[in-house]
Amino acid sequence: MGTYPMSDEDRAIQERTRRFVDEELIPWETHAEEHGGEIPGEAREAHRRAAVELGLYAMNMPKELGGGGFSMFQQVLVSEQIGRVTNALGWCVHTPPAWAPGVVSAEQLERWIVPTISGERHECYAITEAGAGSDVDAIEATARRDGDAYVLNGTKMHVTSYNTADYCFFQAKIEGGPHAGEHAMFFVDKDTPGVHLVREPAYSHTYPDSHAIVAFEDVRVAASNIVGEEGDGLDFTYAWFRYERLMIAARCCGAAERLIEEATAFAKQRVQFGEPIIAFQAIQHMLADSLTELWAARLMTYELARNIDRGVDVKVQHAQCSMTKLFASEMANRVADRAVQVFGGRGYMRENVAERFFREVRVDRIWEGTSEIQRNIIADQLAKRGVEVLVG
Ligand SMILES: Cc1cc2nc3c(=O)[nH]c(=O)nc-3n(C[C@H](O)[C@H](O)[C@H](O)COP(=O)(O)OP(=O)(O)OC[C@H]3O[C@@H](n4cnc5c(N)ncnc54)[C@H](O)[C@@H]3O)c2cc1C
């Protein structure tokens, strides 16, 4: 049991998630790795059902809509445990778009969001394009109003979970009218004519979820599919970024914890030159640095979650989400690299947890804004608000 102060309810949530991860998910890791990220359908369904029964599925959504209504701190505790398992097995604990209930229409809530909370529907995000990654404002996708409809065009890449989703959030710029050139976001059902898969490239990690390239060609959606108003599109994306950056940090802490536990256990039993390798100072220092950095990242992650629960100013949250994601993702990458080293040749084998995490945590320095972009955000906020406001 940890020592960080939390309520009995928080501790119970943390412990039941940990048990679920240890007893139900981790045992499937090597199978998933050896089968392109897949596990048998019954096992996947059992995981989904368990996530629902444990109250973890849609933990971030309001209780009155069928979600868990967890505090941000509780969500971080869950995500941290989920981060301890590889191959996206933890994605059975799905977190639908928390920004949505406050901004979508009653019809959109009923048609897309509530069924997503209950697990009947599944979303994906189609924002990034070949020419627009870090620079989201460079997107070329367009939305043209035509009577009571919009006509959408554009090709999106890295669309995560396109293979499991049945609708997309599609980000475009308005063509013509008073909001020409401004961003807008749309609900687009995958089976709408004109939406088609270009290809599903292979990525470093072994996940069952694809990251697709998807073309939207003259896709006609009802005008009521727009989220909010013309010009609002980027606000939702930023809200989603903030949330995901914090959850990435939490998952990175979980990954680091698992790696340190496993590498320490290995170092205690692996004998070379007549001694367990943990007796060698070079090994000790790798583990000591890893543990120290994990503690720092975890404290940042927990404190940020508590700040959000306390209602800290959203601009301050924005900077703190960037600092936390930057530090925790870079920390997890250093820890994974050291863990591979501690395991030696075994650490280079796909059946080894360090090898899998070494590939998996790499993307945490890239998605939801690269480390360089996080630094840009932090420096911008520092110049505008000063040290005291951001870390005081
Ligand atoms: C596995 C995976 C899943 C993803 N899932 C989704 C998804 O579901 N939906 C979606 O829309 N997108 C998704 N993305 C896209 C992701 O958000 C982008 O990859 C990310 O924002 C970086 O954009 P980019 O890859 O185009 O890199 P680029 O923007 O081309 O950056 C290339 C390099 O230049 C650096 N750079 C760029 N601008 C600056 C600057 N101003 N200052 C300093 N350095 C800079 C970057 O840090 C990076 O090192 C996913 C990506 C991956 C890898």
The ligand as an ORCA input file, in Angstrom:
! r2SCAN-3c Opt
* xyz 0 1
  C       0.453      6.345    -32.722
  C      -0.132      7.680    -33.017
  C      -1.492      7.882    -32.817
  C      -2.074      9.113    -33.108
  N      -3.427      9.272    -32.974
  C      -4.025     10.382    -33.475
  C      -5.442     10.477    -33.556
  O      -6.156      9.584    -33.101
  N      -5.994     11.552    -34.138
  C      -5.235     12.566    -34.639
  O      -5.805     13.511    -35.162
  N      -3.873     12.530    -34.559
  C      -3.262     11.456    -34.002
  N      -1.877     11.372    -33.942
  C      -1.092     12.478    -34.455
  C      -0.216     13.157    -33.415
  O      -0.967     14.004    -32.604
  C       0.903     13.889    -34.175
  O       1.784     12.882    -34.677
  C       1.684     14.849    -33.318
  O       0.905     15.930    -32.915
  C       2.915     15.390    -34.059
  O       2.627     15.784    -35.355
  P       3.506     15.213    -36.571
  O       3.604     13.744    -36.401
  O       2.922     15.701    -37.839
  O       4.937     15.807    -36.369
  P       5.468     17.223    -36.921
  O       4.556     18.304    -36.495
  O       5.792     17.095    -38.371
  O       6.819     17.374    -36.099
  C       8.049     16.798    -36.543
  C       9.129     17.242    -35.572
  O       9.240     18.678    -35.600
  C       9.086     19.196    -34.306
  N       8.418     20.496    -34.349
  C       7.295     20.843    -35.031
  N       6.962     22.120    -34.794
  C       7.890     22.593    -33.927
  C       8.098     23.856    -33.282
  N       7.253     24.874    -33.449
  N       9.164     23.984    -32.445
  C      10.011     22.946    -32.246
  N       9.872     21.746    -32.832
  C       8.816     21.556    -33.641
  C       8.249     18.157    -33.573
  O       8.375     18.265    -32.151
  C       8.817     16.882    -34.131
  O      10.004     16.566    -33.438
  C      -1.264     10.165    -33.587
  C       0.110      9.959    -33.783
  C       0.665      8.737    -33.497
  C       2.137      8.523    -33.713
*
